[in-house]
Amino acid sequence: MTAFPLPPGSTIGIIGGGQLGRMLALAAARLGFDVVTLEPEPDSPAGRVASRAIVGDYDDPQALQALSEACDVITYEFENVPAAAVTTLARLGASVAPGARALAVAQDRVDEKTFLNAHGAPTVAFAGADSPKSAAEAVAALGAPALMKTRREGYDGKGQRWVEHAADAAGVFEALGSVPVILEAPADFTRELSVIAARGRDGETAVYPLAENHHENGVLRRTLAPARASKALAEKAEAIAVRILGGLDYVGVMGIELFELRGGRLLVNEIAPRVHNSGHWTQDGCGVDQFEQHIRAVAGWPLGPTVAVARVEMLNLLGDEAEAWARHAHEPETRLHLYGKREIKAGRKMGHVNRVRPL
Amino acid sequence: MTAFPLPPGSTIGIIGGGQLGRMLALAAARLGFDVVTLEPEPDSPAGRVASRAIVGDYDDPQALQALSEACDVITYEFENVPAAAVTTLARLGASVAPGARALAVAQDRVDEKTFLNAHGAPTVAFAGADSPKSAAEAVAALGAPALMKTRREGYDGKGQRWVEHAADAAGVFEALGSVPVILEAPADFTRELSVIAARGRDGETAVYPLAENHHENGVLRRTLAPARASKALAEKAEAIAVRILGGLDYVGVMGIELFELRGGRLLVNEIAPRVHNSGHWTQDGCGVDQFEQHIRAVAGWPLGPTVAVARVEMLNLLGDEAEAWARHAHEPETRLHLYGKREIKAGRKMGHVNRVRPL
């Protein structure tokens, strides 16, 4: 059994070698921790700043055993950690945070919304379906148009389609691969918001100020934080976050995407049991950012302050937008965060900038 | 020939694997660079966050060749890089910043003060000596007491002694190892200040606000920044910094230690051609800290802003003071920076904290 808090010099395992893993690794290093990554691709962004990079599939038993032996605690940068990996790590006695329940809930959109509604975190109306017929029935019950998404996998707008008429449901079901799906009523929202929240091993919670998000083609482009919001709205979001984290007996940082409806009602769109793109603003807007906060939580440290010390506009650098690094480097208000990805691909998240202004 | 500015994805070499190298490596990673370290000790603090750690002596020709082949530009975390290493790297055509002239001046206390005085950067009166007899003559000329230091090597108060009477000079000379020395008149200073300054490849300079430093037993304990200082004093320090950097055609960050005399006169105590312990406050007090600034300069990027956004008290964690990490982690105003050193030794710099307050 791992004893918490982990002293500096302990080793933190990170499943996933992308930019979130990289920024987690940098934060861990600042606190004196060592990092070991597990990632199938060699030469990964996170692996290159870790003291050791294990190259292997996420569910490779040997790789998981090596990770488990090297690490005092293991965390991850993405929610689609294979169930087999979670089982293997549990059998090896590894300490994994956030825990298996958070992963299970976040991996299945029906389970996720069911959990949320049961814990006082309202969502749009929804229904599961696993056949063309049940899909059509679900659309009929919810009313068209409805958004059909695969129950599992899919991110950044992938694996989802609008069903304009109940009669189209069967066709869309097949177009999504004839896999179990969720149907969601549309949310008539005025803004997309998110809240980054953390919970420590002692149950302490800390919630960052609300952020306002702007997506394009399902991908986050821009976050403004702290979002302009009434005290009542901020308190509502914080209360939702605390209920979700408590309900999962959660340890770590979570990203919670919200819809703001007219009149200030909030619905939870989805939760991510990890650090979140819409929390990158905290790197230059808060004393302790979401990455250090996550490391503090999984290491059993006290959480850091979440108050904003600056106003930030975060812009993702997608694909060849990253080639504008020289221009951004000239802007005095701009902090650059580049991920060390070897290859530019259209739409790929290559980095982000935080434009910082006084509060 | 390396073309500047270096695009993200380029590789920066760092000679030295300690905490300064580690913090440089973390800053480089944030900008999307890869880092390769050269350090004789395996498992070094900097090597553990680098994409590759070459283990070898600083003047090992094979290690230097490997470093040179792997890197687009090479920098260092300490000024006592062996002359043989500089020569070898020059022969290999490596691009090294700061350059050989800055290293040569910083490695010899007589050359350093001679250079400073020639460039309008006043110092205490001094004289070189290389025998018991010339040491006694120097003390007689300067007046006792005088401070005798070895011309080369020595840091954190090591390699220096006070000569109380001219008659003691020969004895102190022998106690310091009968090596060439410098004798310095005492500075009747009211405060120890420092200024961290940067110069880019295009000659652009950027100077951080003055910091006030408190030493114990020759080791920095505490920095307060921005230091309370008149506009005139700040401008005087900045002008000195700009003259020094220009005089060396310098590229990178330099730490300049100053004595403030009664009436606001400033003397330069010493210069360090690298990031400096008294600049650690910039990590949490400025938008771009000294580590990113140094990486920007050596990579040929534009320099970042140096304005303070917070008031910081930096405290070094020496030896077993680092064991108080859990207490510091509880303090909301405190940012922890721990170096990942494997072994606590008395007086060893294990980490530092920045206590942050609004300006």
Interface residues (C-beta under 8 A of the other chain):
Chain A: P5 P7 P8 G9 R22 A25 L26 A29 R30 L31 G32 F33 D34 R48 V49 A50 S51 D284 G287 V288 R296 W301 P302 G304 P305 V309 A310 A322 W325 A326 A329 H330 P332 E333 R335 L336 H337 L338 Y339 G340 R342 G351 V356
Chain B: P5 P7 P8 G9 R22 A25 L26 A29 R30 L31 G32 F33 D34 R48 V49 A50 S51 D284 G287 V288 R296 W301 P302 G304 P305 V309 A310 A322 W325 A326 A329 H330 P332 E333 R335 L336 H337 L338 Y339 G340 R342 G351 V356
